[in-house]
Amino acid sequence: MKNFNKNKTEKVEVMALFGYQMTPCQPLTFRKRGGAEVEVTELLRTQIRFAGQATIHIFDVLVGQEKVRLEFNSVDLSWVLLA
């Protein structure tokens, strides 16, 4: 499995399911700019980080066999892919 490389970040559009059972948010798919929609295979772990006024919701997910991280910023409502 590929590890996280924090040197490469990219804004993405994410389709997520909010308010589902014990997980308040679960990313289902994401799309890079000009790219095809990519399905999230499995949600591995979630965590929250506080950065000033923002709350950053961090999702470690599997996309096929590749491990990637999606981050959601609660202030500007943006999603970032760390791959």
PDB file of N, CA, C and O in Angstrom:
ATOM      1  N   MET A   1       0.822  -1.183   0.000  1.00  0.00           N
ATOM      2  CA  MET A   1       0.000   0.000   0.000  1.00  0.00           C
ATOM      3  C   MET A   1       0.866   1.246   0.000  1.00  0.00           C
ATOM      4  O   MET A   1       1.934   1.284   0.611  1.00  0.00           O
ATOM      5  N   LYS A   2       0.395   2.240  -0.681  1.00  0.00           N
ATOM      6  CA  LYS A   2       1.107   3.508  -0.778  1.00  0.00           C
ATOM      7  C   LYS A   2       0.895   4.330   0.498  1.00  0.00           C
ATOM      8  O   LYS A   2      -0.210   4.364   1.040  1.00  0.00           O
ATOM      9  N   ASN A   3       1.936   4.979   0.966  1.00  0.00           N
ATOM     10  CA  ASN A   3       1.824   5.832   2.148  1.00  0.00           C
ATOM     11  C   ASN A   3       1.458   7.243   1.742  1.00  0.00           C
ATOM     12  O   ASN A   3       1.523   7.604   0.567  1.00  0.00           O
ATOM     13  N   PHE A   4       1.066   8.051   2.747  1.00  0.00           N
ATOM     14  CA  PHE A   4       0.696   9.431   2.499  1.00  0.00           C
ATOM     15  C   PHE A   4       1.921  10.241   2.123  1.00  0.00           C
ATOM     16  O   PHE A   4       2.978  10.094   2.737  1.00  0.00           O
ATOM     17  N   ASN A   5       1.789  11.092   1.123  1.00  0.00           N
ATOM     18  CA  ASN A   5       2.837  12.016   0.731  1.00  0.00           C
ATOM     19  C   ASN A   5       2.267  13.410   0.876  1.00  0.00           C
ATOM     20  O   ASN A   5       1.542  13.883   0.001  1.00  0.00           O
ATOM     21  N   LYS A   6       2.590  14.071   1.975  1.00  0.00           N
ATOM     22  CA  LYS A   6       1.994  15.378   2.257  1.00  0.00           C
ATOM     23  C   LYS A   6       2.525  16.475   1.350  1.00  0.00           C
ATOM     24  O   LYS A   6       2.058  17.611   1.432  1.00  0.00           O
ATOM     25  N   ASN A   7       3.489  16.169   0.486  1.00  0.00           N
ATOM     26  CA  ASN A   7       4.014  17.175  -0.436  1.00  0.00           C
ATOM     27  C   ASN A   7       3.055  17.431  -1.585  1.00  0.00           C
ATOM     28  O   ASN A   7       3.132  18.480  -2.223  1.00  0.00           O
ATOM     29  N   LYS A   8       2.152  16.495  -1.864  1.00  0.00           N
ATOM     30  CA  LYS A   8       1.231  16.645  -2.978  1.00  0.00           C
ATOM     31  C   LYS A   8      -0.187  16.808  -2.452  1.00  0.00           C
ATOM     32  O   LYS A   8      -0.800  15.846  -1.990  1.00  0.00           O
ATOM     33  N   THR A   9      -0.705  18.034  -2.525  1.00  0.00           N
ATOM     34  CA  THR A   9      -2.084  18.286  -2.128  1.00  0.00           C
ATOM     35  C   THR A   9      -2.826  18.836  -3.328  1.00  0.00           C
ATOM     36  O   THR A   9      -2.258  19.534  -4.168  1.00  0.00           O
ATOM     37  N   GLU A  10      -4.101  18.509  -3.393  1.00  0.00           N
ATOM     38  CA  GLU A  10      -4.913  18.934  -4.534  1.00  0.00           C
ATOM     39  C   GLU A  10      -6.348  19.116  -4.077  1.00  0.00           C
ATOM     40  O   GLU A  10      -6.902  18.251  -3.399  1.00  0.00           O
ATOM     41  N   LYS A  11      -6.957  20.243  -4.448  1.00  0.00           N
ATOM     42  CA  LYS A  11      -8.367  20.445  -4.132  1.00  0.00           C
ATOM     43  C   LYS A  11      -9.195  19.495  -4.976  1.00  0.00           C
ATOM     44  O   LYS A  11      -8.916  19.283  -6.156  1.00  0.00           O
ATOM     45  N   VAL A  12     -10.219  18.926  -4.352  1.00  0.00           N
ATOM     46  CA  VAL A  12     -11.093  17.983  -5.039  1.00  0.00           C
ATOM     47  C   VAL A  12     -12.545  18.281  -4.679  1.00  0.00           C
ATOM     48  O   VAL A  12     -12.832  18.946  -3.684  1.00  0.00           O
ATOM     49  N   GLU A  13     -13.449  17.778  -5.509  1.00  0.00           N
ATOM     50  CA  GLU A  13     -14.879  17.809  -5.219  1.00  0.00           C
ATOM     51  C   GLU A  13     -15.233  16.453  -4.624  1.00  0.00           C
ATOM     52  O   GLU A  13     -14.847  15.415  -5.163  1.00  0.00           O
ATOM     53  N   VAL A  14     -15.966  16.458  -3.516  1.00  0.00           N
ATOM     54  CA  VAL A  14     -16.286  15.215  -2.817  1.00  0.00           C
ATOM     55  C   VAL A  14     -17.795  15.069  -2.671  1.00  0.00           C
ATOM     56  O   VAL A  14     -18.499  16.028  -2.352  1.00  0.00           O
ATOM     57  N   MET A  15     -18.280  13.852  -2.910  1.00  0.00           N
ATOM     58  CA  MET A  15     -19.656  13.516  -2.581  1.00  0.00           C
ATOM     59  C   MET A  15     -19.576  12.728  -1.277  1.00  0.00           C
ATOM     60  O   MET A  15     -18.914  11.693  -1.205  1.00  0.00           O
ATOM     61  N   ALA A  16     -20.255  13.229  -0.249  1.00  0.00           N
ATOM     62  CA  ALA A  16     -20.178  12.598   1.067  1.00  0.00           C
ATOM     63  C   ALA A  16     -21.570  12.381   1.626  1.00  0.00           C
ATOM     64  O   ALA A  16     -22.525  13.076   1.278  1.00  0.00           O
ATOM     65  N   LEU A  17     -21.653  11.405   2.495  1.00  0.00           N
ATOM     66  CA  LEU A  17     -22.886  11.089   3.191  1.00  0.00           C
ATOM     67  C   LEU A  17     -22.765  11.658   4.603  1.00  0.00           C
ATOM     68  O   LEU A  17     -21.867  11.272   5.352  1.00  0.00           O
ATOM     69  N   PHE A  18     -23.662  12.570   4.969  1.00  0.00           N
ATOM     70  CA  PHE A  18     -23.611  13.212   6.277  1.00  0.00           C
ATOM     71  C   PHE A  18     -24.682  12.636   7.195  1.00  0.00           C
ATOM     72  O   PHE A  18     -25.795  12.341   6.761  1.00  0.00           O
ATOM     73  N   GLY A  19     -24.328  12.478   8.477  1.00  0.00           N
ATOM     74  CA  GLY A  19     -25.279  12.026   9.479  1.00  0.00           C
ATOM     75  C   GLY A  19     -25.684  10.580   9.354  1.00  0.00           C
ATOM     76  O   GLY A  19     -26.860  10.253   9.513  1.00  0.00           O
ATOM     77  N   TYR A  20     -24.735   9.702   9.072  1.00  0.00           N
ATOM     78  CA  TYR A  20     -25.028   8.288   8.888  1.00  0.00           C
ATOM     79  C   TYR A  20     -24.531   7.501  10.096  1.00  0.00           C
ATOM     80  O   TYR A  20     -23.324   7.438  10.328  1.00  0.00           O
ATOM     81  N   GLN A  21     -25.416   6.912  10.855  1.00  0.00           N
ATOM     82  CA  GLN A  21     -25.127   6.083  12.029  1.00  0.00           C
ATOM     83  C   GLN A  21     -24.119   6.768  12.953  1.00  0.00           C
ATOM     84  O   GLN A  21     -24.332   7.911  13.356  1.00  0.00           O
ATOM     85  N   MET A  22     -23.043   6.094  13.287  1.00  0.00           N
ATOM     86  CA  MET A  22     -22.050   6.628  14.229  1.00  0.00           C
ATOM     87  C   MET A  22     -21.006   7.500  13.538  1.00  0.00           C
ATOM     88  O   MET A  22     -20.222   8.165  14.214  1.00  0.00           O
ATOM     89  N   THR A  23     -20.978   7.510  12.218  1.00  0.00           N
ATOM     90  CA  THR A  23     -20.040   8.339  11.473  1.00  0.00           C
ATOM     91  C   THR A  23     -20.790   9.561  10.963  1.00  0.00           C
ATOM     92  O   THR A  23     -21.650   9.432  10.092  1.00  0.00           O
ATOM     93  N   PRO A  24     -20.476  10.768  11.497  1.00  0.00           N
ATOM     94  CA  PRO A  24     -21.220  11.955  11.076  1.00  0.00           C
ATOM     95  C   PRO A  24     -21.002  12.342   9.618  1.00  0.00           C
ATOM     96  O   PRO A  24     -21.854  13.001   9.022  1.00  0.00           O
ATOM     97  N   CYS A  25     -19.870  11.941   9.031  1.00  0.00           N
ATOM     98  CA  CYS A  25     -19.594  12.228   7.622  1.00  0.00           C
ATOM     99  C   CYS A  25     -18.757  11.098   7.047  1.00  0.00           C
ATOM    100  O   CYS A  25     -17.807  10.633   7.677  1.00  0.00           O
ATOM    101  N   GLN A  26     -19.117  10.662   5.848  1.00  0.00           N
ATOM    102  CA  GLN A  26     -18.374   9.605   5.171  1.00  0.00           C
ATOM    103  C   GLN A  26     -18.233   9.955   3.699  1.00  0.00           C
ATOM    104  O   GLN A  26     -19.231   9.995   2.980  1.00  0.00           O
ATOM    105  N   PRO A  27     -16.982  10.215   3.223  1.00  0.00           N
ATOM    106  CA  PRO A  27     -16.797  10.483   1.797  1.00  0.00           C
ATOM    107  C   PRO A  27     -17.074   9.225   0.968  1.00  0.00           C
ATOM    108  O   PRO A  27     -16.611   8.135   1.304  1.00  0.00           O
ATOM    109  N   LEU A  28     -17.834   9.392  -0.119  1.00  0.00           N
ATOM    110  CA  LEU A  28     -18.188   8.267  -0.981  1.00  0.00           C
ATOM    111  C   LEU A  28     -17.393   8.263  -2.276  1.00  0.00           C
ATOM    112  O   LEU A  28     -16.895   7.221  -2.704  1.00  0.00           O
ATOM    113  N   THR A  29     -17.275   9.432  -2.902  1.00  0.00           N
ATOM    114  CA  THR A  29     -16.508   9.575  -4.144  1.00  0.00           C
ATOM    115  C   THR A  29     -15.830  10.933  -4.137  1.00  0.00           C
ATOM    116  O   THR A  29     -16.204  11.825  -3.375  1.00  0.00           O
ATOM    117  N   PHE A  30     -14.818  11.081  -5.003  1.00  0.00           N
ATOM    118  CA  PHE A  30     -14.203  12.386  -5.204  1.00  0.00           C
ATOM    119  C   PHE A  30     -13.763  12.514  -6.646  1.00  0.00           C
ATOM    120  O   PHE A  30     -13.601  11.527  -7.364  1.00  0.00           O
ATOM    121  N   ARG A  31     -13.572  13.768  -7.053  1.00  0.00           N
ATOM    122  CA  ARG A  31     -13.182  14.057  -8.436  1.00  0.00           C
ATOM    123  C   ARG A  31     -12.108  15.136  -8.427  1.00  0.00           C
ATOM    124  O   ARG A  31     -12.287  16.213  -7.858  1.00  0.00           O
ATOM    125  N   LYS A  32     -10.979  14.818  -9.078  1.00  0.00           N
ATOM    126  CA  LYS A  32      -9.938  15.822  -9.267  1.00  0.00           C
ATOM    127  C   LYS A  32     -10.367  16.757 -10.386  1.00  0.00           C
ATOM    128  O   LYS A  32     -11.231  16.404 -11.189  1.00  0.00           O
ATOM    129  N   ARG A  33      -9.781  17.933 -10.450  1.00  0.00           N
ATOM    130  CA  ARG A  33     -10.121  18.895 -11.496  1.00  0.00           C
ATOM    131  C   ARG A  33      -9.883  18.269 -12.873  1.00  0.00           C
ATOM    132  O   ARG A  33      -8.773  17.847 -13.196  1.00  0.00           O
ATOM    133  N   GLY A  34     -10.933  18.219 -13.663  1.00  0.00           N
ATOM    134  CA  GLY A  34     -10.842  17.664 -15.013  1.00  0.00           C
ATOM    135  C   GLY A  34     -10.719  16.153 -15.064  1.00  0.00           C
ATOM    136  O   GLY A  34     -10.513  15.591 -16.140  1.00  0.00           O
ATOM    137  N   GLY A  35     -10.841  15.483 -13.928  1.00  0.00           N
ATOM    138  CA  GLY A  35     -10.670  14.034 -13.897  1.00  0.00           C
ATOM    139  C   GLY A  35     -11.979  13.294 -13.733  1.00  0.00           C
ATOM    140  O   GLY A  35     -13.046  13.893 -13.599  1.00  0.00           O
ATOM    141  N   ALA A  36     -11.874  11.991 -13.748  1.00  0.00           N
ATOM    142  CA  ALA A  36     -13.039  11.126 -13.584  1.00  0.00           C
ATOM    143  C   ALA A  36     -13.361  10.970 -12.097  1.00  0.00           C
ATOM    144  O   ALA A  36     -12.515  11.198 -11.232  1.00  0.00           O
ATOM    145  N   GLU A  37     -14.588  10.582 -11.827  1.00  0.00           N
ATOM    146  CA  GLU A  37     -15.008  10.344 -10.451  1.00  0.00           C
ATOM    147  C   GLU A  37     -14.344   9.070  -9.931  1.00  0.00           C
ATOM    148  O   GLU A  37     -14.295   8.055 -10.626  1.00  0.00           O
ATOM    149  N   VAL A  38     -13.832   9.135  -8.690  1.00  0.00           N
ATOM    150  CA  VAL A  38     -13.132   8.017  -8.069  1.00  0.00           C
ATOM    151  C   VAL A  38     -13.936   7.566  -6.855  1.00  0.00           C
ATOM    152  O   VAL A  38     -14.314   8.387  -6.020  1.00  0.00           O
ATOM    153  N   GLU A  39     -14.196   6.273  -6.754  1.00  0.00           N
ATOM    154  CA  GLU A  39     -14.985   5.738  -5.643  1.00  0.00           C
ATOM    155  C   GLU A  39     -14.090   5.399  -4.454  1.00  0.00           C
ATOM    156  O   GLU A  39     -13.032   4.792  -4.617  1.00  0.00           O
ATOM    157  N   VAL A  40     -14.521   5.795  -3.265  1.00  0.00           N
ATOM    158  CA  VAL A  40     -13.840   5.428  -2.030  1.00  0.00           C
ATOM    159  C   VAL A  40     -14.255   3.999  -1.699  1.00  0.00           C
ATOM    160  O   VAL A  40     -15.441   3.711  -1.533  1.00  0.00           O
ATOM    161  N   THR A  41     -13.275   3.111  -1.604  1.00  0.00           N
ATOM    162  CA  THR A  41     -13.534   1.699  -1.355  1.00  0.00           C
ATOM    163  C   THR A  41     -13.850   1.424   0.108  1.00  0.00           C
ATOM    164  O   THR A  41     -14.755   0.654   0.429  1.00  0.00           O
ATOM    165  N   GLU A  42     -13.079   2.074   0.998  1.00  0.00           N
ATOM    166  CA  GLU A  42     -13.246   1.809   2.427  1.00  0.00           C
ATOM    167  C   GLU A  42     -12.804   3.010   3.246  1.00  0.00           C
ATOM    168  O   GLU A  42     -11.802   3.648   2.925  1.00  0.00           O
ATOM    169  N   LEU A  43     -13.542   3.320   4.295  1.00  0.00           N
ATOM    170  CA  LEU A  43     -13.166   4.351   5.253  1.00  0.00           C
ATOM    171  C   LEU A  43     -12.341   3.674   6.339  1.00  0.00           C
ATOM    172  O   LEU A  43     -12.840   2.804   7.053  1.00  0.00           O
ATOM    173  N   LEU A  44     -11.064   4.077   6.466  1.00  0.00           N
ATOM    174  CA  LEU A  44     -10.171   3.437   7.426  1.00  0.00           C
ATOM    175  C   LEU A  44     -10.199   4.100   8.798  1.00  0.00           C
ATOM    176  O   LEU A  44     -10.268   3.424   9.824  1.00  0.00           O
ATOM    177  N   ARG A  45     -10.144   5.448   8.805  1.00  0.00           N
ATOM    178  CA  ARG A  45     -10.034   6.164  10.074  1.00  0.00           C
ATOM    179  C   ARG A  45     -10.465   7.605   9.879  1.00  0.00           C
ATOM    180  O   ARG A  45     -10.307   8.170   8.797  1.00  0.00           O
ATOM    181  N   THR A  46     -11.008   8.191  10.928  1.00  0.00           N
ATOM    182  CA  THR A  46     -11.343   9.613  10.909  1.00  0.00           C
ATOM    183  C   THR A  46     -10.727  10.273  12.138  1.00  0.00           C
ATOM    184  O   THR A  46     -10.552   9.638  13.178  1.00  0.00           O
ATOM    185  N   GLN A  47     -10.405  11.547  12.001  1.00  0.00           N
ATOM    186  CA  GLN A  47      -9.914  12.321  13.126  1.00  0.00           C
ATOM    187  C   GLN A  47     -10.210  13.793  12.880  1.00  0.00           C
ATOM    188  O   GLN A  47     -10.529  14.194  11.761  1.00  0.00           O
ATOM    189  N   ILE A  48     -10.102  14.584  13.924  1.00  0.00           N
ATOM    190  CA  ILE A  48     -10.372  16.014  13.840  1.00  0.00           C
ATOM    191  C   ILE A  48      -9.154  16.767  14.346  1.00  0.00           C
ATOM    192  O   ILE A  48      -8.540  16.391  15.344  1.00  0.00           O
ATOM    193  N   ARG A  49      -8.813  17.852  13.629  1.00  0.00           N
ATOM    194  CA  ARG A  49      -7.713  18.729  14.036  1.00  0.00           C
ATOM    195  C   ARG A  49      -8.241  20.153  14.052  1.00  0.00           C
ATOM    196  O   ARG A  49      -8.962  20.560  13.141  1.00  0.00           O
ATOM    197  N   PHE A  50      -7.892  20.904  15.070  1.00  0.00           N
ATOM    198  CA  PHE A  50      -8.322  22.295  15.182  1.00  0.00           C
ATOM    199  C   PHE A  50      -7.179  23.192  14.724  1.00  0.00           C
ATOM    200  O   PHE A  50      -6.046  23.054  15.184  1.00  0.00           O
ATOM    201  N   ALA A  51      -7.489  24.120  13.807  1.00  0.00           N
ATOM    202  CA  ALA A  51      -6.495  25.045  13.250  1.00  0.00           C
ATOM    203  C   ALA A  51      -7.095  26.446  13.284  1.00  0.00           C
ATOM    204  O   ALA A  51      -7.786  26.856  12.351  1.00  0.00           O
ATOM    205  N   GLY A  52      -6.828  27.174  14.360  1.00  0.00           N
ATOM    206  CA  GLY A  52      -7.412  28.509  14.501  1.00  0.00           C
ATOM    207  C   GLY A  52      -8.918  28.399  14.617  1.00  0.00           C
ATOM    208  O   GLY A  52      -9.425  27.674  15.473  1.00  0.00           O
ATOM    209  N   GLN A  53      -9.634  29.108  13.768  1.00  0.00           N
ATOM    210  CA  GLN A  53     -11.100  29.065  13.765  1.00  0.00           C
ATOM    211  C   GLN A  53     -11.647  27.827  13.055  1.00  0.00           C
ATOM    212  O   GLN A  53     -12.817  27.481  13.213  1.00  0.00           O
ATOM    213  N   ALA A  54     -10.804  27.171  12.280  1.00  0.00           N
ATOM    214  CA  ALA A  54     -11.264  26.041  11.464  1.00  0.00           C
ATOM    215  C   ALA A  54     -11.152  24.717  12.212  1.00  0.00           C
ATOM    216  O   ALA A  54     -10.286  24.522  13.065  1.00  0.00           O
ATOM    217  N   THR A  55     -12.049  23.835  11.863  1.00  0.00           N
ATOM    218  CA  THR A  55     -11.951  22.441  12.268  1.00  0.00           C
ATOM    219  C   THR A  55     -11.669  21.654  10.994  1.00  0.00           C
ATOM    220  O   THR A  55     -12.416  21.744  10.020  1.00  0.00           O
ATOM    221  N   ILE A  56     -10.592  20.886  11.010  1.00  0.00           N
ATOM    222  CA  ILE A  56     -10.216  20.078   9.858  1.00  0.00           C
ATOM    223  C   ILE A  56     -10.620  18.633  10.146  1.00  0.00           C
ATOM    224  O   ILE A  56     -10.136  18.016  11.094  1.00  0.00           O
ATOM    225  N   HIS A  57     -11.505  18.114   9.319  1.00  0.00           N
ATOM    226  CA  HIS A  57     -11.946  16.725   9.454  1.00  0.00           C
ATOM    227  C   HIS A  57     -11.091  15.892   8.499  1.00  0.00           C
ATOM    228  O   HIS A  57     -11.051  16.157   7.298  1.00  0.00           O
ATOM    229  N   ILE A  58     -10.414  14.893   9.039  1.00  0.00           N
ATOM    230  CA  ILE A  58      -9.443  14.100   8.284  1.00  0.00           C
ATOM    231  C   ILE A  58      -9.988  12.687   8.094  1.00  0.00           C
ATOM    232  O   ILE A  58     -10.420  12.041   9.049  1.00  0.00           O
ATOM    233  N   PHE A  59      -9.961  12.223   6.853  1.00  0.00           N
ATOM    234  CA  PHE A  59     -10.472  10.897   6.503  1.00  0.00           C
ATOM    235  C   PHE A  59      -9.370  10.111   5.807  1.00  0.00           C
ATOM    236  O   PHE A  59      -8.933  10.489   4.720  1.00  0.00           O
ATOM    237  N   ASP A  60      -8.919   9.027   6.416  1.00  0.00           N
ATOM    238  CA  ASP A  60      -7.997   8.094   5.774  1.00  0.00           C
ATOM    239  C   ASP A  60      -8.859   7.044   5.095  1.00  0.00           C
ATOM    240  O   ASP A  60      -9.654   6.365   5.745  1.00  0.00           O
ATOM    241  N   VAL A  61      -8.695   6.912   3.778  1.00  0.00           N
ATOM    242  CA  VAL A  61      -9.555   6.018   3.003  1.00  0.00           C
ATOM    243  C   VAL A  61      -8.734   5.165   2.054  1.00  0.00           C
ATOM    244  O   VAL A  61      -7.580   5.472   1.754  1.00  0.00           O
ATOM    245  N   LEU A  62      -9.350   4.089   1.587  1.00  0.00           N
ATOM    246  CA  LEU A  62      -8.777   3.261   0.530  1.00  0.00           C
ATOM    247  C   LEU A  62      -9.508   3.558  -0.763  1.00  0.00           C
ATOM    248  O   LEU A  62     -10.734   3.669  -0.795  1.00  0.00           O
ATOM    249  N   VAL A  63      -8.732   3.684  -1.827  1.00  0.00           N
ATOM    250  CA  VAL A  63      -9.245   3.814  -3.180  1.00  0.00           C
ATOM    251  C   VAL A  63      -8.616   2.653  -3.936  1.00  0.00           C
ATOM    252  O   VAL A  63      -7.468   2.740  -4.374  1.00  0.00           O
ATOM    253  N   GLY A  64      -9.366   1.569  -4.089  1.00  0.00           N
ATOM    254  CA  GLY A  64      -8.773   0.335  -4.609  1.00  0.00           C
ATOM    255  C   GLY A  64      -7.789  -0.174  -3.570  1.00  0.00           C
ATOM    256  O   GLY A  64      -8.185  -0.501  -2.451  1.00  0.00           O
ATOM    257  N   GLN A  65      -6.504  -0.247  -3.925  1.00  0.00           N
ATOM    258  CA  GLN A  65      -5.453  -0.667  -2.993  1.00  0.00           C
ATOM    259  C   GLN A  65      -4.624   0.506  -2.501  1.00  0.00           C
ATOM    260  O   GLN A  65      -3.692   0.321  -1.718  1.00  0.00           O
ATOM    261  N   GLU A  66      -4.952   1.710  -2.950  1.00  0.00           N
ATOM    262  CA  GLU A  66      -4.177   2.901  -2.593  1.00  0.00           C
ATOM    263  C   GLU A  66      -4.768   3.599  -1.378  1.00  0.00           C
ATOM    264  O   GLU A  66      -5.974   3.839  -1.314  1.00  0.00           O
ATOM    265  N   LYS A  67      -3.915   3.921  -0.417  1.00  0.00           N
ATOM    266  CA  LYS A  67      -4.324   4.623   0.791  1.00  0.00           C
ATOM    267  C   LYS A  67      -4.124   6.115   0.572  1.00  0.00           C
ATOM    268  O   LYS A  67      -3.019   6.561   0.264  1.00  0.00           O
ATOM    269  N   VAL A  68      -5.206   6.891   0.731  1.00  0.00           N
ATOM    270  CA  VAL A  68      -5.135   8.345   0.546  1.00  0.00           C
ATOM    271  C   VAL A  68      -5.835   9.033   1.720  1.00  0.00           C
ATOM    272  O   VAL A  68      -6.542   8.400   2.503  1.00  0.00           O
ATOM    273  N   ARG A  69      -5.620  10.329   1.817  1.00  0.00           N
ATOM    274  CA  ARG A  69      -6.230  11.119   2.881  1.00  0.00           C
ATOM    275  C   ARG A  69      -7.025  12.259   2.265  1.00  0.00           C
ATOM    276  O   ARG A  69      -6.542  12.972   1.386  1.00  0.00           O
ATOM    277  N   LEU A  70      -8.252  12.418   2.743  1.00  0.00           N
ATOM    278  CA  LEU A  70      -9.100  13.545   2.371  1.00  0.00           C
ATOM    279  C   LEU A  70      -9.281  14.413   3.607  1.00  0.00           C
ATOM    280  O   LEU A  70      -9.504  13.902   4.704  1.00  0.00           O
ATOM    281  N   GLU A  71      -9.183  15.734   3.427  1.00  0.00           N
ATOM    282  CA  GLU A  71      -9.369  16.662   4.531  1.00  0.00           C
ATOM    283  C   GLU A  71     -10.463  17.664   4.159  1.00  0.00           C
ATOM    284  O   GLU A  71     -10.487  18.202   3.052  1.00  0.00           O
ATOM    285  N   PHE A  72     -11.369  17.902   5.117  1.00  0.00           N
ATOM    286  CA  PHE A  72     -12.459  18.843   4.933  1.00  0.00           C
ATOM    287  C   PHE A  72     -12.270  20.011   5.890  1.00  0.00           C
ATOM    288  O   PHE A  72     -12.135  19.812   7.097  1.00  0.00           O
ATOM    289  N   ASN A  73     -12.259  21.242   5.350  1.00  0.00           N
ATOM    290  CA  ASN A  73     -12.101  22.455   6.148  1.00  0.00           C
ATOM    291  C   ASN A  73     -13.491  23.009   6.456  1.00  0.00           C
ATOM    292  O   ASN A  73     -14.261  23.311   5.544  1.00  0.00           O
ATOM    293  N   SER A  74     -13.807  23.140   7.745  1.00  0.00           N
ATOM    294  CA  SER A  74     -15.149  23.559   8.148  1.00  0.00           C
ATOM    295  C   SER A  74     -15.426  25.042   7.915  1.00  0.00           C
ATOM    296  O   SER A  74     -16.586  25.453   7.916  1.00  0.00           O
ATOM    297  N   VAL A  75     -14.389  25.853   7.715  1.00  0.00           N
ATOM    298  CA  VAL A  75     -14.593  27.292   7.505  1.00  0.00           C
ATOM    299  C   VAL A  75     -14.910  27.595   6.048  1.00  0.00           C
ATOM    300  O   VAL A  75     -15.928  28.221   5.751  1.00  0.00           O
ATOM    301  N   ASP A  76     -14.040  27.154   5.131  1.00  0.00           N
ATOM    302  CA  ASP A  76     -14.277  27.469   3.717  1.00  0.00           C
ATOM    303  C   ASP A  76     -14.967  26.319   2.962  1.00  0.00           C
ATOM    304  O   ASP A  76     -15.192  26.411   1.755  1.00  0.00           O
ATOM    305  N   LEU A  77     -15.298  25.238   3.681  1.00  0.00           N
ATOM    306  CA  LEU A  77     -16.018  24.086   3.131  1.00  0.00           C
ATOM    307  C   LEU A  77     -15.313  23.453   1.938  1.00  0.00           C
ATOM    308  O   LEU A  77     -15.956  22.974   1.005  1.00  0.00           O
ATOM    309  N   SER A  78     -13.986  23.455   1.980  1.00  0.00           N
ATOM    310  CA  SER A  78     -13.201  22.880   0.880  1.00  0.00           C
ATOM    311  C   SER A  78     -12.675  21.498   1.273  1.00  0.00           C
ATOM    312  O   SER A  78     -12.469  21.195   2.448  1.00  0.00           O
ATOM    313  N   TRP A  79     -12.469  20.683   0.258  1.00  0.00           N
ATOM    314  CA  TRP A  79     -11.882  19.354   0.423  1.00  0.00           C
ATOM    315  C   TRP A  79     -10.515  19.349  -0.249  1.00  0.00           C
ATOM    316  O   TRP A  79     -10.338  19.927  -1.322  1.00  0.00           O
ATOM    317  N   VAL A  80      -9.541  18.684   0.396  1.00  0.00           N
ATOM    318  CA  VAL A  80      -8.193  18.560  -0.141  1.00  0.00           C
ATOM    319  C   VAL A  80      -7.822  17.070  -0.125  1.00  0.00           C
ATOM    320  O   VAL A  80      -8.098  16.359   0.841  1.00  0.00           O
ATOM    321  N   LEU A  81      -7.197  16.621  -1.203  1.00  0.00           N
ATOM    322  CA  LEU A  81      -6.697  15.252  -1.322  1.00  0.00           C
ATOM    323  C   LEU A  81      -5.208  15.257  -1.069  1.00  0.00           C
ATOM    324  O   LEU A  81      -4.470  16.022  -1.690  1.00  0.00           O
ATOM    325  N   LEU A  82      -4.762  14.407  -0.161  1.00  0.00           N
ATOM    326  CA  LEU A  82      -3.340  14.182   0.069  1.00  0.00           C
ATOM    327  C   LEU A  82      -3.047  12.778  -0.409  1.00  0.00           C
ATOM    328  O   LEU A  82      -3.510  11.811   0.194  1.00  0.00           O
ATOM    329  N   ALA A  83      -2.286  12.649  -1.483  1.00  0.00           N
ATOM    330  CA  ALA A  83      -2.049  11.323  -2.058  1.00  0.00           C
ATOM    331  C   ALA A  83      -0.575  11.053  -2.204  1.00  0.00           C
ATOM    332  O   ALA A  83      -0.187   9.983  -2.673  1.00  0.00           O
TER     333      ALA A  83
END
